[in-house]
């Protein structure tokens, strides 16, 4: 037969995947455990962007994709699609968080105190090259404080609201399945408050940083002050069918409040996400702070930043340009050639007869 | 009666990949879109095991409609053997157990990227088109909320202005694929990036066309026997690609949409874009009794 619908494409596809995976070798339970133990911040970032909190699955996704972050997150999101929603946990409150780190740039000291917790903020960024020479880098042991800081702390914004410096947002009274869920409903504008915060929580860190940074640098109306940045663990409190409420476990969360002077009061921007990811929540809270009244089409307008920081959508669309586009291209060529021929014909007619 | 007898055994994945609640939502949104032809209906759009922009919108529709007896055909740019078409076909077959085919006449459900098959589709067939950008107003209004308002007001003045400006600048409408078209006299839709050649096939068609954009979370529908009119001025008629006179170098098929294949000597040859039509034409030429259906275009001219 002169023309066969080849299966060559399918074979090439299969082999290209094998080639990609060949470099990484076997994925073992030990490797997944090592990824989980060695890279908690990467695992956190992936869980936040996937909006799926499971350290083992996140570590597996990283191992399976060789650390191709967009692929890892897509794997987790696609897996999440197949999972039933069994229940809706109780809302997490700021006062209820088991807080590891909590700082405020707005005041020298705050009720509850500044708690540095784990951070590299003050580290000198020097590569431990001795490891490459065969030595083991053992971190110096932590010396515990004589008095542990309180595990549960009020929010700085609550104090400011009490002191009439800002108007605290109205509490959202929706509970259970009435809470709008951006994974079950389309995002529409003006967006539900819940949809905005959920979208920022699962947004791609780099995208949020780029647009948040643009707003911080001057393409926004409000300059943020970090009112409070918190890394904590939250109890996931659910209801047993018999009615008992219990904690099904703890998840790591980050949250940021940023404020700026808006007239005689402070404007408040907020963001929270699963996992510990400080850059993301500060940048996202900055976008939230700037979104109110932002001009249409500006980087701080809600529709603009929510659409363009959705990592699974943006990365997918970007790589889709690798797909063949020869039909669309042919269609454009046809119009171009025809327009060109018409122009040439007109020019010929316009020439004076010899 | 035991609890076990009332429940189903746990399975790692639902039939057709999507769970029942996702399918229910899509069914409802499809019905709504059928009731309001050409209107973009938002839907939640779950993540599926393929990257956004690679047909996830079409895939969710196919996953919802499919059953073990649905014969599926998947094409990309007209070809069944294109890598992404092969990948989607394999996925659909794997999650549904449905049989597959390359033959447009045998298919119950056709998922396609950027082409409508050349053989006329029937009442019992569904065409699912993958849509990268569901918003025809995007070039004149990138903001989705404002564009939505413009559709509500049937405010299409800027679309017309854009077409007029192209005629003034270039002497013709320069729109390549995705030609904006008025559906049922009310909503302007994008037919997805099908070539202009394919748009007339949707007009008063017997089959149902569902257009779905997974990344943008919108679907719209051209129901059977619905008017689909490309936006044109009375004195500047609609023009399909100038392919009516081209001949396929491999199959000899003539008068269909072609792929241009550049040659080393600077010239080009053409191959029929609907790859299975090409295959069938060759098989018939070689003496096989192959059924080729009636085609929308005959001798390079749209019939009816």
Interface residues (C-beta under 8 A of the other chain):
Chain A: X1 X2 X3 X4 X5 X6 X7 X8 X9 X10 X12 X13 X74 X75 X77 X78 X80 X81 X82 X84 X183 X184 X185 X186 X187 X188 X189 X190 X296 X297 X303 X307 X312 X313 X315 X316 X317 X318 X319 X320 X323 X324 X325 X326 X327 X328 X329 X330 X331 X332 X333 X334 X335 X336 X338 X339 X342 X343 X346
Chain B: X12 X13 X14 X17 X18 X19 X21 X22 X25 X42 X43 X44 X45 X46 X47 X48 X49 X50 X51 X52 X53 X54 X56 X76 X77 X78 X80 X81 X82 X83 X84 X86 X87 X90 X102 X113 X114 X115 X132 X142 X143 X144 X145 X146 X170 X171 X172 X173 X174 X175 X176 X177 X178 X193 X194 X195 X196 X197 X215 X217 X218 X239 X241 X242 X243 X250 X251 X257 X258 X259 X260 X273 X275 X276 X278 X279 X282 X283 X286
